[in-house]
Amino acid sequence: MIAFAPWQGLLDGIGWIVAEIYELIPNYGVTIIVLTVLIRLVLLPLGIRQIRSMQHMQIVQPKVKQIQQKYKQNRQRQQEEIMKLYKEYGVNPFSGCWPVLLQFPILIAMYSVLRFPQHPIHLPEDTQLYRVVTQQIPPVAAPDQTPTEPASPSGTDFLGMNLLCSASQAGNPSAALGDRITVDGETADLRYPVDCGDDVARAPYYIFAVLMFGTTFYQMRQMQKASPPGAASQQQQALLKVMPIMFGVFGIFFPAGLVLYWTTSNAWQIGQQYFMLKTRPTAETLAAAANDKREPGKKGFLSSMMERVEQERGRRAGGAGKPGGAGGKSGGGGGKPGGGGRKPGTPRPGPGSKPKKRGDDGGDPKKRPKR
């Protein structure tokens, strides 16, 4: 696994939370479900933002299509008008990406914590869960210390499954879990015998693998329906079809504890999206909310981007202007007689030039002051 110190600290923190929940609820499966609910509660604001972002994009999508059709020959103007539209309705097209991206580091972290054998074990040594796990997979330091017979799965069983095993090992009372350690510079492969039940115990493993595939597929379909029409490219649509199959394969080879976590997380997200998709904002409420959020002196992401676009347009327009415009003409009259000031844009007299005399500016001789 990754040896980066902050990452290891995160894994140890998750392991500590799992162990503390197990102290209160000494059931490994229920512990994983409770941990999943806690993680989803922490991610709830981001999940709500993701769904709202999809709904907002659905609202403005027809207007985006109109702008793209109107300025299809001018891509720069097209992007500027789309940014103005997003700003008007308070839509951030990037806000829906973060919840999806955050799920993968969490999944990797949960895999690192719930996968056994592993060294080091991300569980506090003075906890009951540590003793339950190490009863089956002891924290050995050398190959000759590995057990030869599987220990009882009591403490890690749930609905007839040993959550340390995978569906591919189901029904094998002497399944082997492998690990690789390095001792004195030499690498050794270790094999741990684990009781994964008999033939009758295969069914729960396969059921949860199918549930992992089914809930992933349904959750992806929900997201696809919530996305704006035509927003997903062919590559994204292909990814939506491939991901459920990919996670279905994971469900066969991942530990059953991780499959339980992912299935519970999918079920939570399906329910969350179901209730949120029933309440869709309108274009009027979206524009009104965007106006209420605008505060003087406070700039958002799109406002800052639009300001930079306007500055760039002004710079280009200023650079394209011809020198010597109306304000830069030389030799124009109209100055006050005897006045020492110059009009803006009038060039300074060069060296050796004669100063103008009074009346040289073409004024009326009768109005000249008497000496």
N, C-alpha and C positions, 0 to 999 in steps of 0.2 A: 504494500500500500504506500500511499504518498507519505514521505518522511518530513514534510514541511511542518515546522513546529506549531504554527497557529491551527493548521488542519488537524494535527494530532490532538491539540487542546480541544477542538470542537468535538472530535470523536470521543474523547474522554468525558466531555460534558454530557453528551447524549447518553453514553454508557451509565453515567451517574444518575441521570433522570430515570432511565429504564430500571436500574437497580432500586431506586427509591420507590417507584410505583410498585415494583414486585414486593417490596417490604409490606406495602399496604394491601395489595391484592396478590396473594401468592399463586397466581395462575399466569403462565407465560403468554398465552394467547390473549387473555384479557388485558394484560400489561401492554402488549403491542397495540391493541385497539385503542386503549386510553392514550398512549403516546401519539398515535396517529391523529386522534381528535385534537390533542393539544397543538400539534404542528399545524393542523388545518385552521385552528382558531387564530394562531399567530399570523398565518398567511391570509386570513379572511379579508382584511382591507385590500390587499393586492388582488385577490380573486374578484372582489366586487368591482375594482377599478378595471380589471381586464374585461369583464362582461359589459360594463357600461361603455367602455371604449369601443367594443364591437357594435353595440347598439347605436352609439353616436355616429360611427362611420357608416352604418346603414342609412341613417337619416340624411347625411350630407352627400351620399354617393351619387344620387341623381344630379345634384348641382355640380359635382366634380366632373361627371360625364359631359355636362353642358359646356363647362369651361374647356375641357379637353377638346371638344368638337369645335368650339369657337376659335381657339388659339392653337389649332393643331399644326400650323405653320410656324409658330413662334414658341419654342419650348421654354425659353426663359420667362416670357410673359405668362405662359401657362402655369409654371410653378409659382410665380408671384401671386397670381390670382387664386390659386388653390390654397396657398398659405394665408391669404387674406380671408378666405372662406373659413378655414380652420380657426383662425383667430376670432372671427365674428361669432362662431358657434361654440368656441371654447373647446375644440376637439384637439386632442393630442394623439396623432396616429401611432406614436411609439409607446404609449402607456400600456398597451395590451401585451407587450412582449415580455415584461419582467416576470410575471407569475409563471409563464411557461419555462423561462430560462432558469428560474430558481428551483423548479422541481427536480432538475437533474442533479445538481450538487447535493440536494437533500437525499435523493434516492441513493447516490453513491455513498453518502455518509451512513445511511441506514444499512446498506449492504455491508459496509466495513464493520459496523457494530454488531449486526445480527448474524454475520457469517462466522461459523466456527468450523475447524480450529483456526486460531489466529494468535500470533505472538507479536506484540503484547496484547493481552485481553483488555478491552476497553471497559472493564467493570471494576469497581472498587473491591479490593481483596477481602474486606471485612463485611461483605454483604451476603445475603442468603442466595441471591441469584448467581453470584460467583461460585459458591459452593455447589450449587445444583449443576452448573455447566461443567465445572472442572471434575465433577464426579464421573462424567462420561468422557470428557476430553481434558485430561490433566495438563497443567502447564509444564511439560517436560522440557529439559534442557539438552537431552541427548537421545539418540535413537534407541538405546537399550532400556530406556525408562518408559517406553510406550506400552500401554496395556495390550494384553493378548485376547481378552474376552470383553464383549460389550457390556457396559453397565446398564442399570435400569434407567429408562427414559423418564422416570417419575420426576416431575418438576418442570419439564419442558414439553409435556404432552398437551394436546388441545384437540378435542373432537376426534380422538383416535389417531392423531398424527403426532409424530415427534418433530417439532418445529425446527430441529437442527438438520433434518433430512430434506431431500428434494423429492419431487415426484418421480424422477428417474431412478431413485433408490428405494421407492416405496415397495413394501412386501419383502424386503431383504432383512432378516433378523441379524445378519452379520455384515451389514454394509460398511464400506471403508471410506472415511473422510481423510483426504490428504492435506499435508502441509509441508512446507520447505523451510528449514532453519539453517543458520550458519553458526557453526561452533568452531572456534579457533581457526577461522579463515577457511574452513571446509564446509561445503554445502551438503546437507543430508535431507532426503525425502522421508517423511514420517507418514505412517498410516494408522488411523485410529478406528477400531471397530465400534460401530454404533448400531443400536437396535432400531430399525426402521419399520418394525411390525411384520405381520404375516400377509398372506394374499388378501385376506378380508380387509386389511387396513389400506389397500391401494385406493379405494374409492374416494376418501376425503381429499387425498392429494390431487387426484385428477379433477375432482369437482372444483377445487380452488384454482387450479390452473386454467380451467375453462372459464371460471368467473373472472379471473384476471384478464383473459382475452376479451370476454364479452363486455365487461364494464369499460375497458379501455376503448373498445370499438364504439360503444354507445356514447361515451363522453366525447370522443372525437367528432361523432356525428352531430352532437349538440353544438359544439363549437363551430362546425362548418355551417350549420343552419343559422347561427347567430352572426356569422361574418357577412359583410356586404356582398351582394351578387357580383360575381366576376372578380372579386378581390384576390382570390387564391389562384395562383398560377398553376400550370400543369404539374410542375415539380412539387408544389405544396399539396395538391390533390393526391398525387402519387404517394407522398409522405404520409398523408392521413390514412391511406389504405395499407401502407406497409407497417406503420407503427403498431397497430393492434396485433398483427401477425408476429412482429418482432417480440412484443411483450408476451404473447402466447408461448413463444419458444422459451423466453426467460422463465416463464412460470413452470416449465418442466425441469429446468436445471438449477434455478435459484432455490435457496433454502425456503421451506414452507413458511417460516416466520416472516421473511421478506415478501412472499406472495400474499400473506395475510395483510401486511402493511399496505401494499399497493392496491389490493382489492378494496380495503376499507377506505383508503384515500379517494379512490375512484367513486365509490358509493357516496361519500360526502360531497364531492364536487358535482356529481350528477344531481343530487338534491338541491344544492346551492344554485346551480344554473337553472334548474327547473323553476324555482320560485322567482328568481330574478328575471328570467326571460318572459314571465307572465306580465311583468310591469315594464312597459316600453315607454320611454320619454318621447314627446313630440318635438317637432322643429321649433315650435313657439316656446315651450318650456326650456329647451336647450339653449336658445338664444337669450332668453330672460336670465337663466342661470349664469351664462357667460357675462352678461352685463353687470350682474350683481357681484361677480367675483373680481371685476376690474377695479383696482384701487389705484389712486394717483401715486406715482413714485415706485410702484411695485410692478416689475416686469416678469412675465413668464417666459417659457422657452420659445414659444412661437412669436411673442412680441419682440424679444431680442433678435430673433432671426429676421423678422420683417424689418426691424430698424437697420440691421446690417445690409439688407437688400436695398433699402432706400438710400442709405449712405453710398453704396456702391454705384447706384444709378446716378446720384448727384455728382459723384466724382467723375464718372464717365462723361456725363453731360457737360461738366465744367471743362474737362480736358478737350472736348470736341469743339468748344467755342473759338472763333477767330480772334487773334489779338488786334488791338486798335479799333475797338467797337465805337459805339456812339459816344461813350464817355471818354474816349481816348483820342479824339480828333484834335489836331493842333491848329492854331491860327484863328480860332473862332473868336469873335468879339463878344460884346455884351458885358465886359467887366466894368466895374465902377471906375471912373476916372480917378487916377491918383491912388487907387487902392492897391495895396501890396499883396493882397491875397490872390490865390489862383483857384480856378475851378477844379473840382476833382477830375482827374484824367488829363489835365493840361500838362504837357511836358515842361520840365525845367529848362531855362535858356542855357545853351551850351557855352563853353568858355570862348571869349572873344566876340560874343554877340552883343549888339548894341541895345541898350535899354530903350524901351518905347518912350516917345515924347507924348506930352499931353495933347490930345486931339488926334493922335495917330490912329485911334481906334475907330475913326469914321464918324465921330459925333458931330452934332450941329455946331458950326463956329459961333453962332449967335449966343449959344448957351455956355460958351467958355467963360470961366471966371476972369474978371478983370484983375490986372496986376496992380 
